[in-house]
């Protein structure tokens, strides 16, 4: 049975193999990313090459961001080189990807996706030191040709690094709402055997502003994001995966093997927790994770009395009492675990074990299907939503 696979190549001034790993490239100042005028100029260049473009406006009612989509853009740029998006995909699939990452003091397996970075000099990975694999552009001539063509679009498209995210099986892979905090320029390339849409949602103070904006992307399509769409404080982006028949599925869809999935995702949780006014504080990097079982009532507050267990999964009941006021929502990380009753973890919070986490499912005010990783510290509550 053939797996449905997707590769997203991200061109930018910086790249990393995984959040928390070494970042290659130099940071640029605010305002140096793509602005509307840049996207309009690029749109004109692409149309002169015979390409089809769409300029999407993402309007929150307060601010605007923009996404320029080039339909079949890879083929448009590679035509002079006798290459296509299919040959680029074949070239990418043949590479050796990073399947490990160094997060919070330990090396873990990667299950949500595999990664690679591309630069002018190759380097083997050293995961213990937080360094991922780098592939020389000379080793990937099709990608090198695409990068060369992109560089002709203007000064802001010169000397870009490339980051590859390989979703090796879309039934198991995917990432959640996130902003690219490591870069201000984003040029995306979609490759693979199936189309995957891009969803955008404005948020302010953890609350959505308006509805989702969905941009359908087919293999070979490209997109350029304005700087506001990349790193704006109020903006988050999600790569969503859809079933072949068009039915909705969770945007994350982590691997069914919870034990393996948790190995990566548990340690990622704390990268997503900003300070909460009147509530919890940022955690120290010295976080630990242990499975627990509940020995109190059904309400999440009873998780404060949870005790460690040697069981593979927690024994929490499927039903939880929960209301909207219990939640403060953030969108900065991969999802954690899954299952009807979820996987609960107890965590060390600034030296004191105070936090338990559970995966739950509910619907938000827009009736969107939500998969939430909900944590209940002793002071305040927060949740990490992944919506489709």
N, C-alpha and C positions, 0 to 999 in steps of 0.2 A: 504494500500500500504506500503510495507516494505521499510524503508529508507536504503540507502547504507551508511555504517558506517565504519570509520577507527579509530583505536587507535594506536598512536606511543608512545612507552615507550623508554625513553632516560636514559641510565645509565651513570653516570659521577661523578666526585668528588664533584660537586655542583649541586643544582637544585633550581628552583624558580617556583612559581605558575603563575607569569606573569612578563613581563619586568617592572622593577621599584618596584616590590614587594620584600619582604625579601628573601635573598638567603641563603639557608642552605648548610652546608658543608664548607670546607676550600679550599681556592685558592691554586694552586700549581704553581711552577716556570715554566718559559718557558723551553721547552725541556723535561718536565716530562710527556707529553702526549704520545700517541702511535706513535712509529716510524716504519719505514718499517720493521726493524728486528723483532719488536714485532708482527707485523701483520703476517709475515712469520712463526714465531713460533706458533702463534695461529692457523694459517692455518694447520700446521702439526698436531696439537693436534686434531682439528676437523676432519681431514681426518682419523686419527687413530680411531675415534669414528664412522666412516662410513659416515660422512657428506660430502656434495658436496660444494665446495668453488670456488669463483672467486676473483682474486686480480686485481682491476682496477687501472690503472695509469692515473692520471689527469695531463696532461703535458701542461703547458702554453707556452712552448718554452723558458722560463726563469727559472721557478721553477717547481717542481713536488709535487703532493700530491697523497695519495693512499686511496682506499676504499676496504676493504675486505668484500665480501658478502658471507653469509652462507645460502644456499638454504634450507629451512625447518629447520633452525637452532634451533628454539624453540623446535620442536619435538625431534631433536637430543639431546638437553640438558635435556629435561624433560622425556625422555624415561625411565631412571632408576627409576623415581618416578611415572610411570604409568599415566602421564598427557600429554596433547597435547596443541598446540596453540589454539585450540577451547575452551578448559577448561580455559585457561588463559584469553581469550577474554570474556568468560562468567563471570569470576570472576571480571574482570575490569568493565564490564558494570553494575554490581550490586552495585557499589560504588556510594557514593554521591560526585559529583564533584563541584569544585568551578565554579560558574556561574557569579561571580562578581570579580572585582579587584579594587584596589585603585591606581589611576593614577592622578598625578598633583593636589593633594589636594582634590579629591573627589572620591567617590565610583561609579563605572559605571558597567553596565551589559556587559557580555562577549558574543559575538555572533560568532566570527570567530572560536572559539574552547572553550572547557571547560578543566580545568586543575586539577591535583592533584600532591602532592609530597609524597614520601614514605621515611621513616627513621626508626630509632630504637625506637622512642617514638612518640605516636600519639598526635595531638593537633587540637583543634577546630579553625576555622578561626576567625580572628579579622580584618575585611577588613579596618576599619577606621584607624587602626594602620599599615596597609600594610602587614598583616600576613595572609597567606593562610592556607588551610587545609593540615594537615600532617597525613598520615595513617601509623600505625605501621606495619612492615613486618609480625608480628605474626597474623595480621588480614587478610592477603592475602597469604595463604600457597603455592599456586601455584607460585606466583611471588617470594616468599621467596626461593622456591626450585630452580627456574631459577637463581636467584642471587647467591645462594650457588654454583651452577655448574659453573657459570661464574668466580667466585672467584678462581677456581682451575686452571685458565689459566695463572696465573702469578701474581707477586706482584702488578702490575699496575691495576689489576682487583679486588683487595680486597676493602672491605668497601665502595662500591659505593652507592651513593644516586640514586633515581629513580624519574623521572618526567614523568607524563602521559599527553598526549595531545589527547583529545577525539574530533574527528571531527564527530559529532553526525548525520550529514546529509551532504554528500559530495556535494550535489547540492547547499548548502549554505555556507559551511565552507571551511577553508583553510588559509594558511599563505604564505607570499611572500618571496622574496630573503632575506636572513639574514645570519649572522655569529653568532655562539654561543659564544659571548664574555664572558659569565659567567663561562665557563669551557674550559678545554683543552682536556679532554677525552670524547669521545662520542661512546657509543655502542647503536645502535638503534634496536628496535624490532617493526615490522609491524604486526598489528592484524586487523581483521575486516571481512567484507563481500565482499570486492572488492579489487583487487590489485591496487596499486598506485605507479607510478614511482618516482624516485628521479632524479632531474636535477642538474647538476653542470655547472658553468660558471666562468671562470677566468675573472677578471676585473682589469684594471689599469687606475687610474686617471679618473674613470667613463666611461671608454671605454672597450668593450669586447675584449678579446684576444682569437681568435679562436671561435669555435662553442660550442654548448651545448654538454655535455656528459649526456646521459640518461641511468639510471640503472633501469630496471624493477624490481619491488618488489611485491611479492605475500604475502598473509596472512601467517604468520609464518616465513618469512624470517628475517634474522638479518644482520646488517652491523656494521663494526668497521671502524672508520675514523682515518687516521693519523692526528697528531696535525696540520699539515699545512692545511688539508682540513677543520678543525674545526674553527680555529681562525685567519688564515693568513689574513693579511691586504688586500691582493688582491683577496681573495676568498669569494664567496657567494654561498649559497645553496638555493634551492627552493623545497618545497613539492608541487607537482602538482597533480591535480585531473583530471581524464579523464572520459568522458562519457562511459557508458557501451558498446556502439557500437564502441568505439575506436576513435570517433571524438574528435578533440581538443576542449578544453574549457579553459577559463581563469584559471590560476593557483590559483587565489584568490577566485573568485566567492563569494563575500560577500553576505549577506542576501539581498533579494529583498526589504525588508523594510528599506529604507534609513534612516528614522528617528531613528530606533532602532540601525542600524549599526553604524551610526555616533556617537551615545552616547559613544561607546568605542573608535572608530577609530580616531575621531577628536582629542582627547586628546593625542593619541599616535603619532601624526604627528611629534611633536617636538623632539621626541626621535631619529628621523632619520636624523636630519639636522646637519651635521658637519660644521666647519668653511669653507667658500669658499674663496679662495685667490682672492683678488680684488673684492669681492662681499659682500654678507651678512655675518653676524656674528651669532654665536650661540644665541638662544633665552634664556631668563630667564624662570624659571619654571612657572611664573605667567602669562601664556598664556590664552587667552579667545577666544571663537569661536562664531561667529554670522553669520547667513545667510545673503546674500546680493543680490542685483540685480544690473546689469550693467546699467549705464546711459551714457556710452560713445560709442565709435565705436566698430567694431568687433575685433580689434587687442587686444591681452592680455594686452598691456600697458594701455588700458583704464580702466582696473580693479582698477587702483589707484584712480579712482573717484567713485567707486561703493558705493552705499548707502544701509543701512540696510533695510530689508523688513520683513514683518510678514508672508510672504507666506511660505508654507511648503517646496517648492523647489525654486531654483533660476529661473530666467526667461531668462538666457543667451541663445543665439541662439545655434543651434547644430554645425554650422560651425565656426571654428576659423582659422585665419591665423597663421600658426606656421611653423617654419623651424628648422632643426637640430641644427643650431647655437644658438637657443633659449634655448637649454637644457643642463644642467649638471646633470648627472644621479647618483642616489644613491639607495641603495637596503636594507635598514635596518629596514623596518617596515611592518606591515599589510597594505593592501590596504584600501582606504577610499571611501565609497559610490560606486554608479555606476549609469548607465542610459545613454540614448542617448546623452543628453546634460550635464549630470553630476550634481553635487551639488557643489556650490561655497560657500566658507567661507571667511570671513574677519577675520584677526587675529591681536592680539596685539604683536608687535615686539619690544622688549626692551622698553616698555612703550609707543610706538607710533604705532597706527594702520596703517600698511603699506602693508599687505600681503593678497592676495586673492588666493584661491586654486580651481582648477577645475579638474574633471576627464575627460580625453579625450582618444581616441583610434587612433592609427596610426601603421605604420610598420617601423621597423628599417632597417638598411642596410643589414641585413641577411634575410629580408622579414619575420621576426618573428612577430606574432601577439602580439601587445603590449597594455597593459592597463596602462596608466600613470596618476599619480596624479601630476599635474603641478602647481607650485606656482610661482607667479611673484611679488617679492618684488620690491621696487623702485630701488634697485641696484643689478643687477645680476639676474640670473634665475636658477632654479633647478627643477628636476623632480624625481619622484620615480617610477621606471618601474617595472612592473610585467609581465614576458613573459612566453609563453608556447612553 
